[in-house]
Amino acid sequence: MDTWWLLAIPVIFGLGWIARGFDLKELLSESARLPRSYFNGLNFLLNEQPDRAIEAFIEVVKLDPETIELHFALGNLFRRRGEMERAIRLHRNLLERADLPVEFRDQALFALAQDYLRAGLLDRAESAFKSLADTPHADQAAGFLAEVYQLQSEWQLSIDALRRSGADTPTKSRTIAHLYCELAEAAIERKDLKDAREQLARARTADAALLRIVQIEIGIAAAEQAWARIVELADQTLAEHPEFAPQIVEAYIDAAQHVAFSAPGQRPLDAQLRSWFDASPNDALAAVIIKRLEAAGSMSAALEFARVALQRLPRLSQAHALLRLRATMQGDGDEDLAHITQMMNGMLRSQKRHECRNCGFRAQRFFWQCPGCKQWDTLPYAASPVGP
């Protein structure tokens, strides 16, 4: 047996070497058949020159219409560049080919559906993604279909599509929780508090850690004028998440003014606001504290707090607050100071201070869903403490 193995090993090695030679010849033969434009296109892609790569690939497609994979690559490049009309036309032409294999037909329909979505043709995108329900692209198509429904504010349909989109992930669960929150907010608007609570319970099941749930609970309590409940919810939440104060501080102050907030064992309102600011400095809390001090006639205290806030938040908004207070206390005596304050006010109105952690989109105000990448819970609750 040992002798046979010694003879077999060189034979197997020799056969492998011969097969390698055939494979190499076949590879060289296939490469020789490819137009030079194909390799030029690859080279342009590697050098991050997509415009020239597209031109080269278009030339290949003209010379060899059978290069189906290259059609898909070219369509994806068109979509990336935002040339949706060309991408749609290319993928439609593929679908119209009678000789196109089934697997490529499904792939072409999936690509065309993405083109429609990117172009804003939502009805066509919805129809195309639905047509992929029984194909290998079903899971991905359901995910895109959920995005279509979100753009149409069809929250329940989006939830149903997401549940069909494959394995559960933390991101998927959080998205579903946000969609239930959207349904709860709609129920509050039409004063159907029973439905609002049911939707909120579903959101909590999907992702109990979502802070938006607290905000909507406060909204329900406000509709019922349950002021003590609002104070309780805010105290519990901000003890662990002081960065969430900008989202609920106005409702908290309104509720606190309806209850005996200075009862034994309860912290005075202004002291509570200041403790939250100290724990997590942000523009919203600073503005509320300064406004309350001004309303109480404590201009010196407001000015002193503004100095502290500027040290904690070195940005244009706090510099403007400090200069505005100084201008108010000095009256009309300093025209230069008044002019600078007015100029800074105009600059603040155009500032975009909420930046998406996913795509970098910048917004002037807070959104639960990023307007740029359409992802949920990616904008910071408060504006960044580091200003321009």
Summary of the structure (lengths in Angstrom):
residues: 388
radius of gyration: 30.8
end to end distance: 80.0
largest distance: 109.3
contacts: 1149
relative contact order: 0.04
helix: 71%
strand: 2%
